[in-house]
């Protein structure tokens, strides 16, 4: 037989489109082969005698997704409650993990792998800025809430007093390294990544920092905002499915006005009922003064006046009821529930618009059946931020603390003045019967030696 002529073979490295067509041809051939196998097989068996598995119908796929989603919902709820009852450290660990994974998911959707591979330090810089930001924000929280421990430690004292400068210099090192790593032909991509990283840091890490502060102020300020958002999400779905007719916003076509309003009412009722339960436990209402505490050991504190029932007098035109008694927190929770129902969902709408921009369905696949962590936390970040701002503005009691007094003495007084404060406090405590005369004499002797 004569050999064929004029037959050319293109190299695979330069035939991407051809490769794709070959793959499609291979798929078609495979499907035809599969069809012939089904035709040749007996009683639905393949050529090797194994039974053929029919493809899942659309209904079966939705059912499988629903089952997976439900199972993982209960898994997440179980982990959440287990951490909350185990202690504040476990909740902080979960919040830290959530913000790291969310940052990773948001950064990934704007990444271009082919360019990132050619630029060695793109991912490294992203994680460096994350670590620097977390160091600054976590340090601020730890120093603020645990001054009485940090400022009396000889090793931690310089780190605490110069924390902001250290954090700033760490950021400057990253900034200088970014500028030095700019490469011709990649400027647009590198500056896009730089801006995208800082946006992710603000929207995720900074807002998560305020959620962390809520935990330190008392577990109730963490649990209530989180549970209100979850409750609103559930009832928006239930009411929307049952009564929904009017579309709410084009970014989320399945959201309805009826579900939006119905979820608001249900969230308010849930918030009032849940607050009435939580305010009875010191573990929930007390600020953190012992990181080793849990639900069973509890915490001790003087409760914030917001948890103490107060009698309110109604205007004169209320003839039947002139007064009513209620804890102020049950009035504040109406504001929390309203924000969780009417404003926090716009965090989800923002995330939906972001996903539409990049033509993706979910931010990731961290949670089977749910998508990514960010898909579940899009409303929680803005809700936690609001809860912290509202608490500091209308609920927190700003008074002198042990840590604050120690900080003022260390940073504002000379060593001689600090010794004078010690002498004055020791004499006052002796007069109050708190310390014995022997202890006072020992202290005075020790102070005279200086």
Secondary structure, 3 states (H helix, E strand, C coil): CCCCCCCCCCCHHHCHHHHHHHHHHHHHHHHHHHHHHHHHCCCCECCCCCECCCCCCHHHHHHHHHHHHHHHHHHHHHHHHHHHHHCHHHHHHHHHHHHHHHHHHHHHHCCCHHHHHHCCCHHHHHHHHHHHHHHHHHHHHHHHHCHHHHCCCCCHHHHHHCHHHHHHHHHHHHHHHHHHCCCCCCHHHHHHHHHHHHHHHHHHHHHHHHHHHHHHHCHHHHHHHHHHHHHHHHHHHHHHHHHCCCEEECCEEEEEHHHHHHHHHHHHHHHHHHHHHHCCCHHHHCCCCCCCCCCCCCCCCCCCHHHCEEEEECCCCCCCCCEEEEECHHHHHHHHHHHHHHCCHHHHHHHHHHHHHCCCCCCCCCECCCECHHHHHHHHHHHHHHHHHHHHHHHCCCCCCHHHHHHHHHHHCCHHHHHHHHHHHHHHHHHCCCCCHHHHHHHHHHHHCC
